[in-house]
Amino acid sequence: MRLPQPLPEALSSVPFTWQEALDAGVSRQRWRHRALGAPSRGIRAPPNGEVGLPKIVRPFTVITPFSAASHATAFVLWAFPGFLPGSHETTIHISRPDTMAIPRRKGVKGHVGQFFDDEITNLNGLLITTRPRTWLDCARRMTIDEITVVADHLLRRPRPAFEDRSEPYCTREELEEMLDRHKGTPGIRKARLALEQARVGADSAPETRLRLALELAGLPEPELNHPTELGFGVVREPDLGYREQRVAVEYEGEGHSEPAQIVRDIEREEDYSRAGWHLVRISKRHMGNDARSAVSKVLAAMQERGWTPK
């Protein structure tokens, strides 16, 4: 069997459009060769090519005029935390202005809406809705608490020593402006309620869910990752803290099972103990059933320290 002519290097490992193939000198015969995948009309994908989501999505936005990745696809591309129904599906979501027809093609869920210029950005060559716009677009299908999880993620102040950024992904004012721009949008009421209960300080989705569960149970709102002087020059930042009762709450993810981390966790617990603090350690197993087990542990610690429900 005669082997097909090699593709130009620029197209050899990524999906591409017919126009891109034409511009690169690819013949119509090569375009039609069965070795190339055809994920949708006017798009081809080389075998054994790169399968990262950004490169899969890009030709769909290129071939659809005035479009950008949006909704569940943008949710995944921005690596948002929180649960969004359908975000695990392979369907590609793209949006464009509501002055145009809804995009319709194989493998695509099309959307139209009102877009301001600053609501579309470029992510490594891919046009995509901004983080604030994606947050609003996805609110319709999420619970209020999960919308809050994403809002906390966007508002979080990064730790420059461990991350390649020094500013939050967005400010509360930017999220409020997004809501004010799009009054009447499906899901906006839930988004407003979520923003009201969003806070700066949570470092992870479980921390946000735990905070919300504690407040729902009637416990006071905790401080989040607040530098706390424990004496002897020791400063700790409990995930959630109650300074008045000297109760610290730490959520321990999978990384806390590593030997070096176990040693650090023991040192941390000793620091709190010397300072007269009660440390409550929470893990994934405590977060089931709306975090009932976690809430019970924190409630017991707070009552032990003299706190009583109002």
VENCORNOR-V262432 format. One record per helix or strand. SS is the DSSP state (h for helix, s for strand). FROM is the first residue (numbers start at 0). LEN is the number of residues. If there is no record, write none. Layout:
ss=SS from=FROM len=LEN
ss=SS from=FROM len=LEN
This chain:
ss=h from=8 len=3
ss=s from=15 len=2
ss=h from=17 len=6
ss=h from=27 len=4
ss=s from=36 len=4
ss=s from=42 len=3
ss=h from=52 len=11
ss=s from=66 len=3
ss=h from=70 len=7
ss=s from=91 len=6
ss=s from=107 len=6
ss=h from=116 len=3
ss=s from=119 len=4
ss=s from=125 len=4
ss=h from=130 len=9
ss=h from=143 len=12
ss=h from=171 len=10
ss=h from=187 len=10
ss=h from=204 len=12
ss=s from=222 len=2
ss=s from=227 len=4
ss=s from=233 len=3
ss=s from=239 len=3
ss=s from=246 len=5
ss=h from=253 len=4
ss=h from=258 len=16
ss=s from=277 len=5
ss=h from=283 len=3
ss=h from=287 len=17
